[in-house]
């Protein structure tokens, strides 16, 4: 059987040899060769052994790796695929390298001229800390640009936004609108709206600023090309916008317009509580689906953004002794949904960044397990500030933490400013591994780069973009870093028997790098490039 890739016709069955083949099995074995047959891994081992096996198989193409690394495809255990995609069609401050408000306003003005009146003009990736002015725009600044287009600027964290007057009007927000639970409609000292919305107030605005099916389709296609390019073959979708975008993602996967393997959490960015409870009432449970699209854990938010900052902490922020962040839900409200989900056999998880938020969630898990003891693989997304006592409790409860290794690289300086010495326990992968917890890594893209090699680089070096050490004792080894991006991600989704390592009978999801990674200088890991990405034996990306 043959298939086409561009103008090239490739054989389905392949024997790779003369390279560094990282199996990421239970001993992290490195082998000489790997044989692929009918979209699955036939065998790994020596070239001589596999050559004999290949002689008994029809149409085997031998491929000389010339010393390069072949390894399992990257599993990103926490990102927002649909949200990432729309940043590709919106104004993206990061890709445009916008450094000040003047440049931002110019970019918005240009998009306004290209957009029909009444249609949303959206900006992503804004970070006031990266602006020369070190501040947010106000709604009046956006009104100068247009009063006939609703304009929304989303902060890089995805938890805070600024909207012009028309956008607020369309969302039915005025000076008398009360703050929603777990959110804030910001007002100045005179009681006037500034246009800035925090947490659930911002999420509710997103319910108004929806995307068309055509926009979502374009966004997903652009996103998956970026993901293939950096070697991602599987993702854990941590929340689409709403039911419509969740449905669109399922359809695109079922029809193979999206070829990434997806483990989709039962949660949403907008109105998460209602979305999760409604999905649970439908009877859809964790694990429903196939190797392409599978339902993941029931998810809620406990606190906010680590860079906002709005995370819930036990002690006040180092930058503001009156600020402890904010909770989205009480412990009882979390238990009402997640305790019920646990009892009904769901995997459960939450967004929890601050130590107070993590503690609140662990109390929920402890309570759920006491009332309904059962084997589980409950997760915690981010696990930002995880102090030693919380680590011990996570070990006792056997929680799977999903930290974000690349966060310190981009946001390290702001973390040190806001949390001080607590950065020693931020995304503490080394401590988690010492406690023998199974840790899986997520980028949380588009909050930061989707590039896993930046995450791997940072997990090993624990330096910021500026080269400043960040909780350096949490550094881990290369093999440990690769493991949390491969096998452990499969384990976190109950799929370690299908993927995550190169072993006989597993799916042929693998990537080829431009060099031997074990021989790469640790300071150069972020520059690793992928030359080929394969999903189920199909080449989806090739240099």
C-alpha positions as CSV (number, residue, x, y, z in Angstrom):
1,X,0.0,0.0,0.0
2,X,1.3,3.4,-1.0
3,X,0.3,7.0,-0.2
4,X,1.2,10.4,-1.5
5,X,3.0,13.2,0.4
6,X,3.2,16.2,-1.8
7,X,4.8,14.9,-5.1
8,X,6.5,12.1,-3.3
9,X,5.1,8.6,-3.0
10,X,6.2,6.8,0.1
11,X,5.9,3.2,1.2
12,X,3.8,2.5,4.3
13,X,6.2,0.0,5.9
14,X,9.5,1.5,6.9
15,X,12.7,0.5,8.6
16,X,14.7,3.3,10.2
17,X,18.3,2.7,11.2
18,X,21.7,4.4,11.8
19,X,20.3,7.0,14.2
20,X,19.5,7.7,17.9
21,X,16.2,6.0,18.5
22,X,14.8,7.0,21.9
23,X,12.1,4.5,22.9
24,X,11.1,6.3,26.1
25,X,10.1,2.9,27.4
26,X,10.3,2.0,31.1
27,X,14.2,1.9,30.9
28,X,14.5,4.8,28.4
29,X,16.2,2.4,26.1
30,X,18.0,3.8,23.0
31,X,18.0,1.3,20.1
32,X,19.6,1.1,16.6
33,X,16.5,0.6,14.5
34,X,12.7,0.7,14.4
35,X,10.3,-1.2,12.0
36,X,6.9,0.3,11.1
37,X,4.2,-1.9,9.6
38,X,0.6,-1.0,8.7
39,X,0.6,2.3,10.8
40,X,1.9,0.6,14.0
41,X,5.3,-0.2,15.4
42,X,6.2,-3.7,14.5
43,X,9.5,-3.9,16.5
44,X,12.5,-2.0,17.9
45,X,16.0,-3.4,18.3
46,X,19.2,-3.9,16.4
47,X,19.4,-3.3,12.7
48,X,20.3,-7.0,12.0
49,X,17.2,-8.2,13.9
50,X,14.8,-5.9,12.2
51,X,16.3,-6.5,8.8
52,X,15.4,-10.2,9.1
53,X,11.8,-9.2,10.1
54,X,11.6,-6.7,7.3
55,X,12.5,-9.4,4.7
56,X,9.1,-11.1,5.5
57,X,7.1,-7.9,5.0
58,X,6.0,-6.5,1.7
59,X,7.3,-3.1,0.5
60,X,9.6,-2.0,3.3
61,X,11.5,1.2,2.7
62,X,14.9,1.5,4.5
63,X,15.6,5.0,5.8
64,X,19.1,6.0,7.0
65,X,18.7,8.5,9.9
66,X,22.3,9.6,9.5
67,X,22.8,9.9,13.2
68,X,19.6,12.0,13.8
69,X,17.2,11.3,16.7
70,X,13.9,9.5,16.1
71,X,11.6,9.5,19.2
72,X,7.9,9.4,20.1
73,X,5.8,12.3,19.1
74,X,5.3,15.1,21.6
75,X,2.2,14.9,23.8
76,X,1.3,18.4,25.0
77,X,-0.9,17.6,28.1
78,X,-2.4,21.1,28.5
79,X,-3.1,23.7,25.8
80,X,-6.0,25.4,24.1
81,X,-5.9,24.3,20.5
82,X,-8.9,26.3,19.3
83,X,-7.9,29.4,21.2
84,X,-4.3,29.1,19.8
85,X,-5.8,28.9,16.3
86,X,-7.8,32.1,16.6
87,X,-4.6,34.0,17.6
88,X,-3.5,33.2,14.1
89,X,-6.4,35.0,12.6
90,X,-6.6,37.9,15.1
91,X,-4.0,40.6,15.8
92,X,-1.3,38.9,17.7
93,X,1.0,41.2,19.8
94,X,3.7,38.5,20.1
95,X,4.1,37.6,16.4
96,X,3.9,41.3,15.4
97,X,6.4,42.2,18.2
98,X,4.3,45.1,19.4
99,X,6.2,47.0,22.0
100,X,4.1,50.1,22.8
101,X,0.6,51.3,22.8
102,X,1.1,53.4,19.7
103,X,2.1,50.3,17.7
104,X,-0.9,48.5,19.2
105,X,-3.4,51.2,18.2
106,X,-1.9,51.3,14.6
107,X,-2.4,47.6,14.3
108,X,-6.0,47.9,15.5
109,X,-6.7,50.8,13.2
110,X,-5.4,48.8,10.2
111,X,-7.7,45.9,11.1
112,X,-10.7,48.2,11.6
113,X,-10.3,49.4,8.0
114,X,-10.4,45.8,6.8
115,X,-13.4,44.8,9.0
116,X,-17.1,45.3,8.4
117,X,-18.8,47.6,10.9
118,X,-20.4,45.8,13.8
119,X,-17.9,42.9,13.6
120,X,-15.4,42.2,16.3
121,X,-11.8,43.3,16.1
122,X,-9.8,41.1,18.4
123,X,-6.2,41.4,19.8
124,X,-4.4,38.5,21.5
125,X,-1.1,38.2,23.4
126,X,-1.1,41.6,25.0
127,X,1.1,42.0,28.0
128,X,1.3,45.4,29.7
129,X,4.6,44.4,31.2
130,X,6.1,44.1,27.8
131,X,4.8,47.5,26.7
132,X,7.1,50.6,27.0
133,X,4.3,52.3,29.0
134,X,3.8,49.4,31.3
135,X,0.0,49.9,31.4
136,X,-3.3,48.8,29.8
137,X,-5.2,50.9,27.3
138,X,-8.5,52.3,28.4
139,X,-11.8,51.9,26.7
140,X,-11.7,55.6,25.7
141,X,-8.4,54.9,23.8
142,X,-10.1,52.2,21.9
143,X,-13.2,54.4,21.3
144,X,-11.0,56.9,19.5
145,X,-10.1,54.1,17.0
146,X,-13.7,53.0,16.4
147,X,-17.1,53.3,17.9
148,X,-18.6,51.2,15.1
149,X,-16.6,48.1,15.8
150,X,-16.5,46.2,19.1
151,X,-12.8,45.9,20.0
152,X,-11.5,43.4,22.5
153,X,-7.8,43.1,23.7
154,X,-7.0,39.8,25.4
155,X,-4.1,39.7,27.8
156,X,-1.5,37.0,27.2
157,X,-2.8,35.0,30.2
158,X,-6.2,34.6,28.6
159,X,-7.9,35.7,31.9
160,X,-8.1,39.5,31.5
161,X,-9.3,41.7,28.6
162,X,-9.9,45.3,27.7
163,X,-13.0,46.3,25.6
164,X,-14.2,49.5,24.0
165,X,-17.6,51.0,24.8
166,X,-19.4,49.2,21.9
167,X,-18.1,45.9,23.1
168,X,-19.3,46.6,26.7
169,X,-22.7,47.7,25.3
170,X,-23.0,44.4,23.3
171,X,-22.2,42.5,26.4
172,X,-24.8,44.4,28.4
173,X,-22.2,45.8,30.8
174,X,-22.6,49.2,32.4
175,X,-21.7,51.0,35.7
176,X,-24.6,49.2,37.4
177,X,-23.6,45.7,36.4
178,X,-22.6,43.7,39.4
179,X,-19.3,41.8,39.5
180,X,-19.9,38.2,38.6
181,X,-18.7,35.5,41.0
182,X,-15.0,35.0,40.6
183,X,-14.5,38.1,38.4
184,X,-14.3,41.9,38.3
185,X,-15.7,44.6,36.1
186,X,-13.1,47.3,36.8
187,X,-14.1,50.8,37.6
188,X,-11.9,53.9,38.3
189,X,-12.1,56.0,41.4
190,X,-15.1,57.9,40.1
191,X,-17.1,54.7,39.4
192,X,-16.6,54.8,35.6
193,X,-15.8,51.7,33.6
194,X,-12.2,51.4,32.5
195,X,-13.0,48.7,30.0
196,X,-10.9,46.1,31.8
197,X,-12.6,42.8,32.7
198,X,-11.0,40.2,35.0
199,X,-11.5,36.4,35.1
200,X,-15.2,35.4,34.9
201,X,-16.2,38.9,33.8
202,X,-13.9,38.6,30.9
203,X,-15.0,35.0,30.2
204,X,-18.6,36.1,30.0
205,X,-17.7,38.7,27.5
206,X,-16.3,36.0,25.3
207,X,-19.8,34.6,25.1
208,X,-20.7,37.6,23.1
209,X,-17.5,37.8,21.0
210,X,-18.1,34.4,19.3
211,X,-16.4,33.1,16.2
212,X,-18.1,31.7,13.0
213,X,-17.7,28.1,12.0
214,X,-15.6,29.3,9.1
215,X,-13.3,31.2,11.4
216,X,-12.9,28.2,13.7
217,X,-12.1,25.9,10.8
218,X,-9.4,28.2,9.5
219,X,-8.0,28.7,13.0
220,X,-7.7,24.9,13.6
221,X,-6.0,24.3,10.3
222,X,-3.4,27.1,11.0
223,X,-2.9,25.7,14.5
224,X,-2.3,22.1,13.6
225,X,0.4,23.1,11.0
226,X,2.3,25.0,13.8
227,X,2.0,22.0,16.0
228,X,3.2,19.5,13.4
229,X,6.2,21.7,12.7
230,X,7.4,21.4,16.3
231,X,6.7,17.7,16.6
232,X,3.4,17.6,18.5
233,X,1.3,14.5,17.6
234,X,-1.2,14.5,20.5
235,X,-2.8,17.2,22.6
236,X,-4.9,17.5,25.7
237,X,-7.4,20.2,24.8
238,X,-7.8,22.2,28.1
239,X,-11.0,24.0,27.1
240,X,-12.5,25.4,23.9
241,X,-14.6,28.6,24.0
242,X,-18.0,27.0,24.3
243,X,-20.2,24.1,23.1
244,X,-20.1,25.3,19.4
245,X,-16.3,25.3,19.3
246,X,-16.2,21.9,21.1
247,X,-18.6,20.5,18.6
248,X,-16.6,21.9,15.7
249,X,-13.4,20.4,17.1
250,X,-15.0,17.0,17.3
251,X,-16.3,17.1,13.7
252,X,-13.0,18.2,12.4
253,X,-11.3,15.3,14.2
254,X,-13.9,12.7,13.1
255,X,-13.6,13.9,9.5
256,X,-9.8,13.9,9.8
257,X,-9.5,17.6,8.9
258,X,-7.6,17.7,12.2
259,X,-5.1,14.9,12.4
260,X,-3.7,15.6,15.8
261,X,-4.8,13.1,18.4
262,X,-7.1,14.9,20.9
263,X,-7.9,14.3,24.6
264,X,-10.6,16.9,25.2
265,X,-11.4,18.0,28.7
266,X,-15.0,18.5,29.7
267,X,-14.6,22.2,30.4
268,X,-14.7,25.5,28.6
269,X,-13.1,28.9,28.7
270,X,-16.5,30.6,28.8
271,X,-19.1,29.7,31.5
272,X,-17.1,26.6,32.5
273,X,-19.4,25.6,35.4
274,X,-22.5,25.3,33.2
275,X,-20.6,23.7,30.3
276,X,-19.1,21.0,32.6
277,X,-22.3,20.2,34.4
278,X,-24.3,20.0,31.2
279,X,-21.8,17.7,29.6
280,X,-21.9,15.4,32.6
281,X,-25.7,15.3,32.5
282,X,-25.5,14.1,28.9
283,X,-23.9,10.9,30.1
284,X,-20.6,11.4,28.2
285,X,-17.8,10.0,30.4
286,X,-14.0,10.2,30.4
287,X,-12.5,7.8,27.9
288,X,-15.4,7.9,25.4
289,X,-14.0,8.0,21.8
290,X,-11.2,6.5,19.8
291,X,-7.5,7.0,19.2
292,X,-8.2,10.3,17.3
293,X,-10.6,12.0,19.7
294,X,-11.4,11.0,23.3
295,X,-13.3,12.7,26.1
296,X,-11.0,13.7,29.0
297,X,-11.6,14.8,32.6
298,X,-14.3,17.0,34.0
299,X,-12.6,20.4,34.6
300,X,-13.3,23.6,36.6
301,X,-11.3,26.7,37.5
302,X,-10.2,27.3,41.1
303,X,-8.3,30.6,40.6
304,X,-6.9,32.9,38.0
305,X,-3.7,33.9,36.1
306,X,-0.2,33.5,37.3
307,X,0.9,36.6,35.3
308,X,-2.3,38.7,35.8
309,X,-1.7,38.2,38.7
310,X,-4.9,36.8,40.0
311,X,-3.9,33.4,41.5
312,X,-5.1,32.6,45.0
313,X,-2.2,32.5,47.5
314,X,-2.0,31.7,51.2
315,X,0.3,34.7,51.8
316,X,0.0,38.1,50.0
317,X,1.8,38.9,46.8
318,X,5.3,40.1,47.3
319,X,4.4,43.0,45.0
320,X,1.3,43.9,46.9
321,X,0.8,43.0,50.6
322,X,-3.0,43.5,50.3
323,X,-3.5,41.2,47.4
324,X,-4.1,37.4,47.8
325,X,-5.6,36.9,44.4
326,X,-9.1,35.5,43.8
327,X,-11.0,32.3,43.9
328,X,-13.5,31.4,41.2
329,X,-15.5,28.9,43.3
330,X,-15.8,27.9,47.0
331,X,-14.7,24.4,48.1
332,X,-18.3,23.3,48.4
333,X,-19.1,24.5,44.9
334,X,-16.1,22.6,43.6
335,X,-17.1,19.5,45.4
336,X,-20.7,19.7,44.2
337,X,-19.5,19.2,40.6
338,X,-16.2,17.3,41.0
339,X,-17.2,15.1,43.9
340,X,-20.2,14.0,41.8
341,X,-18.0,13.5,38.8
342,X,-15.6,11.3,40.8
343,X,-18.5,9.3,42.2
344,X,-19.7,8.7,38.6
345,X,-16.3,7.5,37.4
346,X,-15.0,10.6,35.6
347,X,-11.4,11.7,35.8
348,X,-11.4,15.1,37.3
349,X,-9.1,18.1,37.2
350,X,-8.9,21.9,37.8
351,X,-7.0,24.9,36.9
352,X,-5.1,25.8,40.1
353,X,-2.1,28.1,40.2
354,X,-1.7,29.5,43.7
355,X,-1.0,27.4,46.8
356,X,-4.3,28.4,48.3
357,X,-6.1,27.2,45.2
358,X,-4.1,23.9,45.1
359,X,-4.9,23.3,48.7
360,X,-8.7,23.9,48.1
361,X,-8.7,21.4,45.3
362,X,-6.7,18.7,47.2
363,X,-9.3,19.0,50.0
364,X,-12.0,18.2,47.4
365,X,-10.1,15.2,46.1
366,X,-9.5,13.9,49.7
367,X,-13.2,14.3,50.5
368,X,-14.2,12.6,47.3
369,X,-11.9,9.6,47.9
370,X,-13.1,9.2,51.5
371,X,-16.7,9.1,50.3
372,X,-16.1,7.0,47.2
373,X,-12.8,5.2,47.3
374,X,-11.6,4.0,43.9
375,X,-8.5,3.8,41.6
376,X,-8.2,7.1,39.8
377,X,-5.9,9.3,37.8
378,X,-7.1,12.7,38.9
379,X,-5.0,15.6,37.6
380,X,-4.2,19.2,38.6
381,X,-3.5,21.6,35.7
382,X,-0.6,24.1,36.2
383,X,0.1,23.3,39.9
384,X,1.9,26.7,40.0
385,X,3.0,27.3,43.6
386,X,3.2,23.9,45.1
387,X,4.9,24.0,48.5
388,X,6.4,21.0,50.3
389,X,3.2,20.3,52.4
390,X,1.1,20.3,49.2
391,X,3.6,18.1,47.5
392,X,3.2,15.5,50.3
393,X,-0.6,15.7,50.0
394,X,-0.4,15.2,46.3
395,X,1.8,12.2,46.8
396,X,-0.7,10.7,49.3
397,X,-3.6,11.3,47.0
398,X,-1.6,10.2,43.9
399,X,-2.4,13.2,41.8
400,X,-1.0,13.7,38.3
401,X,0.4,17.3,38.1
402,X,0.4,19.0,34.8
403,X,2.9,21.9,35.2
404,X,4.0,24.3,32.4
405,X,7.8,24.2,32.0
406,X,8.0,27.1,29.5
407,X,6.2,29.6,31.8
408,X,9.4,30.7,33.7
409,X,11.2,31.2,30.4
410,X,8.7,34.0,29.3
411,X,7.3,35.1,32.7
412,X,10.0,34.4,35.2
413,X,10.8,38.0,36.0
414,X,7.2,38.9,36.8
415,X,6.9,35.8,38.9
416,X,9.8,36.8,41.0
417,X,8.4,40.3,41.4
418,X,4.9,39.0,42.5
419,X,5.8,35.9,44.5
420,X,9.4,36.4,45.7
421,X,11.0,33.3,47.2
422,X,8.0,31.2,46.3
423,X,9.4,30.7,42.8
424,X,11.5,27.9,44.3
425,X,8.3,25.9,44.4
426,X,6.7,27.2,41.1
427,X,6.1,24.4,38.6
428,X,8.4,22.2,40.8
429,X,8.9,19.2,38.4
430,X,12.1,18.0,40.2
431,X,10.2,17.8,43.5
432,X,7.2,16.1,41.9
433,X,9.5,13.4,40.4
434,X,11.3,13.0,43.7
435,X,7.9,12.2,45.2
436,X,7.4,9.6,42.4
437,X,4.5,11.4,40.9
438,X,3.8,10.9,37.2
439,X,4.2,14.4,35.8
440,X,3.0,15.4,32.3
441,X,3.9,18.7,30.7
442,X,1.7,21.3,29.0
443,X,2.6,24.5,27.2
444,X,-0.8,26.2,27.9
445,X,-0.4,27.7,24.4
446,X,-1.3,30.3,23.3
447,X,-0.5,31.7,26.8
448,X,3.1,31.1,25.9
449,X,5.0,29.3,23.1
450,X,3.7,26.0,21.9
451,X,7.2,25.0,21.1
452,X,8.0,21.9,23.3
453,X,11.8,22.4,22.8
454,X,11.6,25.7,24.7
455,X,9.7,23.9,27.5
456,X,12.3,21.0,27.5
457,X,15.1,23.6,27.5
458,X,13.6,25.4,30.5
459,X,12.8,22.3,32.5
460,X,16.5,21.4,32.2
461,X,18.0,24.8,32.6
462,X,15.4,26.8,34.6
463,X,16.5,30.1,33.2
464,X,14.3,33.0,32.0
465,X,14.5,34.6,28.6
466,X,16.9,37.1,30.0
467,X,19.1,34.3,31.3
468,X,18.2,34.7,35.0
469,X,18.1,31.6,37.2
470,X,14.6,30.6,38.2
471,X,14.1,28.1,41.0
472,X,17.2,26.4,39.7
473,X,17.0,23.4,42.1
474,X,13.9,22.3,40.2
475,X,16.1,21.5,37.1
476,X,15.7,18.0,35.7
477,X,17.7,15.8,33.3
478,X,17.2,15.5,29.6
479,X,15.6,12.0,29.8
480,X,13.2,13.2,32.6
481,X,12.2,16.2,30.5
482,X,11.5,14.1,27.4
483,X,9.5,11.6,29.5
484,X,7.1,14.2,30.8
485,X,6.5,15.3,27.2
486,X,5.9,11.8,25.9
487,X,5.1,8.7,28.0
488,X,3.7,10.6,31.0
489,X,1.4,12.6,28.8
490,X,-0.1,9.3,27.5
491,X,-0.4,8.0,31.1
492,X,-2.3,11.1,32.1
493,X,-4.9,10.3,29.5
494,X,-5.0,6.5,30.1
495,X,-3.3,5.9,26.8
496,X,0.1,4.6,27.7
497,X,-0.7,1.2,26.1
498,X,-1.2,3.0,22.8
499,X,1.4,5.7,22.5
500,X,4.0,7.8,24.4
501,X,6.8,5.3,23.8
502,X,8.2,3.4,20.8
503,X,7.3,-0.2,21.5
504,X,5.9,-3.1,19.6
505,X,2.1,-2.8,18.9
506,X,1.9,0.9,19.7
507,X,0.7,3.6,17.3
508,X,3.3,4.9,14.8
509,X,3.4,8.4,16.2
510,X,7.0,9.6,16.0
511,X,9.2,12.5,15.0
512,X,12.7,12.9,13.6
513,X,14.9,15.7,14.8
514,X,17.6,17.6,12.9
515,X,20.3,16.2,15.2
516,X,21.1,13.8,18.0
517,X,19.4,15.3,21.0
518,X,21.6,13.5,23.6
519,X,24.6,15.1,22.0
520,X,23.1,18.6,22.0
521,X,24.5,21.2,24.3
522,X,21.9,21.9,27.1
523,X,22.0,25.6,26.3
524,X,21.0,24.8,22.7
525,X,18.0,22.6,23.3
526,X,15.5,25.3,22.6
527,X,16.9,25.5,19.0
528,X,16.2,21.8,18.2
529,X,14.2,21.5,15.0
530,X,11.8,18.8,13.8
531,X,12.4,17.5,10.2
532,X,9.5,15.0,10.1
533,X,6.3,14.4,12.0
534,X,4.4,11.2,11.6
535,X,1.0,10.3,13.0
536,X,-0.3,6.8,12.6
537,X,2.3,6.1,10.0
538,X,1.3,9.2,7.9
539,X,3.8,11.9,7.3
540,X,2.0,15.1,8.3
541,X,5.0,17.4,8.2
542,X,8.4,17.1,6.5
543,X,11.1,19.6,5.8
